[in-house]
């Protein structure tokens, strides 16, 4: 049995007009620049998988049998990465409606993608140290291969480190897309603007939040539920939040922050300090001090 509603032509156009007007007024409607769509979440996922495959061959992507096939596949994967990444960087600049011409955007995209590809050996060095830190910090880990294959911290941190490089290259939008995909995948939320040193590990990981202007030294270990965040930030004369100011903690070297601890504001946690579980820190912590709940 078919049903027809003669009033359908009356209400659908009205709803369409309302949605279009709302989209324009509330900035919910995106119009392309240069006929270019905004960066694709699907292609960003492919870029992430390619980087993971390049950094950890055999653990991600196709099995690796010998050095000859590895060399060939690395070359193929890097070429794929360069092509996909440059196209998405170009799309990101189009998304921002910046003042560059189309040719200028394309040159920036190629230059940025080149700089990122040249960074891959350093990215692998950093990730190797993070894997070792995670393995050494967890008695339950049986080998580094288990850490690479199974631990969410590796997925979150490799996404962060690739996003941070793009952030340093001033690539818009794309770094945040990369870290937010890791956030969805692992429950670990690291802003690409944060500066994190070597030999970094997150145990368990779920619920960890690291803010944009956070600075973390070397050999730092966080546990699940840790927040390195900001306090309520100041407003300008028009009542709008003032953006771009340092507002997150500075964590020194050799620091441990235990589960569900919260460190807020531009405070400094000195080298070798230990922040106990479930504590609330809004003041500087001297070097070597342990901060625990009062009994």
N, C-alpha and C positions, 0 to 999 in steps of 0.2 A: 504494500500500500504506500503510495507517495503522498506527501503532504506539501502544500505550498502556502506560503504566508505572503499575502499581497502587500503587507506593510514593510517587507524587508527592504525595499528600495527607499523607504522613508528614513529608517533609523541608522542604517549602515553608513551612508554618506555623512550624517551628522557626527557619528562616533569617529569616523576618519578625520574630519575637520578638527574635532576637539583634540584628538591625539597629536595631530600635526602642530596645532597651536601650542599645546603643552610642551611638545618636544623642543620647539624653537625658544619658548620663553624660559624653560628650565634647563636648557643646554643638554637635553636628553637625545637630541637628534644630531648625528654625526654626518657631515657632508665631506666628501672626499676632496683632496687636493690633487691636481694633475691627473685626475681620473684614477688615482691609486687608492686601493682599499687600505684600511688600517692594518697593522700587523696581525697575522693569523695565529690564533692559539694553537691550531693544529701544526703549523710549520714550526712554531716555537718549540713545541714538544719534540718534533723531529730534530731540531738543532740541539736540544738538551741530550737526546739519546745519542746523537753523533759525538758530542763532546765526551759523554761518559764512555762511549766505545773507544774513542781515541785515547783517553786517559787510562782506562782500564780494559785494554783489549783482551778478549777471551772471557772476561767476566760479563761484559755487555756485548751485544752484537753477535756476529757469527763466531763459531769456535776457531781458535788459532792453532795451526798445526806445525808451522816452522817459520823461521825468520824470513824466508822468501815470500811466502804468502802474507805474512804480517806486514812486510814492507809495502807490498802491492796494495793491500787493503787500507793501510794507513794513508797512502797517497790518494786512493779513491775517496775515502771518507773525508779527508781534509779538503779535497776539491769540492765535494758535496756541501760540506760545512761552509766553505767560503761563498759558494753560490747562493745558498739559502740565507745565510746571515747577511750578506750585502743587500739582498732584496728586502729583507725585513727591516734593516736599518734605514734603507731608503723610505720604506713605508712609514716608519716611525717619524721621520722628519716631515713627511707629508701630513701625517696626523697632527703634528704640532702647528701646522700652517705658519712655519717660520718664514723669514724674509729671503731665504735662498731661492735661486732659480732651480729649475728641474735638473739642469746640468751640474750645478754646484752641489745639489743634494746627492746626486749619483756619485760624484767624486768623493764627497765626504763618506758615503756609504762604503765605497771600495777601499778608501784609506783606513777606515775604522775596522773593516773586516780583515784587512791585511795585518793591522796592528794586533788584532785579537788572535789570528792564526799564529803570528810570531810569538805570542805569549804562551802558547800551548805547552812548551817544555817547562816553563816556570810554573804553570798551573799544575803539571804533573808532579813537579818537585814538592810543591806545597801540599798537594793531596797525599803524596807518599808520607810526608811527615804527620799529617792529620790521621792517616790510617794507623801508623805506628803508635801515635799518642792514644788513639782509641783502643787499640789492642793492648798496650801496656797498662791502660787504666781500667781494664775490665777483666777480672779473673775468670769470668765465664767464657771469654773469647778463646777459641782453640787455635786460631791462626789468623793471619792478616787477610787471607782469602775469604774467611767467614765474615770478617768485618766489611770487606768490600761488597760481598754478595748480599748480606742480610741487614746491615745496620742502617737505620734511617738517617743517622747523622752524616754518613758519607754522601747520600743523595742530596741532603739539604745543603751541606757545605760545598760540594762541587758546584751546585747551582748558584750558591751565594758567590763563590770565587769567580765564576765566569761572569755573573751579573755585575760584580763589583768592578771588573776590568772594563766592561762596557760603560758603567757609570763614570769611571775615571775618564773615558773617552768622550764623555758628554752625550752619549746616545740617549735620546728620550724614550720613555715608555717601556722599551724592550727589557731593560734590567729588572723593572718591577714585575713584568709578566713572568720572567724566568724564576724569580724568587717566590712569587705567589703560586706558581705551579708546584714548587717544592713544598710550600706551606700546605697546599691541598693534599699533597701526596704523603707528607710525613707528620704534619702537625707542628712543624718547627718554622717559626716566622722570623726570618732574618732580613732586614732591609738592606738593599744593595749598597747603600751609602755608608754602612758601618765599616770601620777599619778593624780587621781581625788579624793578629799576628800568626806566627807559625806554631806548629805542634798543638793544634786546637782540637778539643774533643767535647762532645755532648753525650752524656750517658743517658740511655733511654730516649730522651729528647722531647716527647710529647708535651706541648704547651709552652715550650721555650719561646720567648719574644726578645729580640735584640733590635733596638731602635736605630734610626737613621744616622744620628751623630755619635753613636757609641764608639769608643776606642778601646780595643782589647789587645793586651800585650801577648807575649809568647808563653806557651805552656800553661794555658788556662783551661780549666775543666768546669763545665756546667752540668748540672743534673736537671731532670725533668721539672717542668713548671717554673723555671727561673724567668723572671722578667727584669730586663735591663731597659727601663722605660723613662718617660718624662713625667714631671709633675704638670699641673695645669700651667699652660704657657700664657704669656702676656698678649694683650690685644692692642691694636693700633687705635688711632683717634676715631675710626669708623666702626670700632667693635669687631674687627676681623682679626683672626689669629696672625701673629707675626711669624712668618715662616723663615727657614734658613738659619736660625740661630742655634748654637750648640745647646742641647737640652737633655742629653743622655749621659750615662756614667762613663768615666774613664777607669778601666780595669787594668791594673799593673800586671807584671810578669808573675808566673808561678802562683796564680790565685785559684782557689777552688770555691765555687758557689753551689751550695747544696740545694736539694729539691724544694721548690715552691718559695724560695727566697725572692724578695722584691727589692731592687735597688733603683731609686728614682732620682731624677734630676742630674745636673752637671756636678756630681760628686766624684771624688777620686778614691778608689780602693787601692791601697798601696801594695807593693810587691810582697808576695808571700802571705798575704792575708787569707783568712778562711771565713766565709760567710755561711753560718749554719742554716739549717732548714727552717722554713716558715718565718724567717725574720723580715723586718721592714727597715730598710736603710735609706735615710735621706740626708746623712751627714758624711763627711770624709772619714775613711777608715785608715789609720796609720799602717805602715808596713809591718807585716808579721803578726798583726792582731787577729784574734778569733772573736767573731761576733756571734753570740748565741742567745737564745731566749732566756729570759730571767726565770729562775725556778720559783 
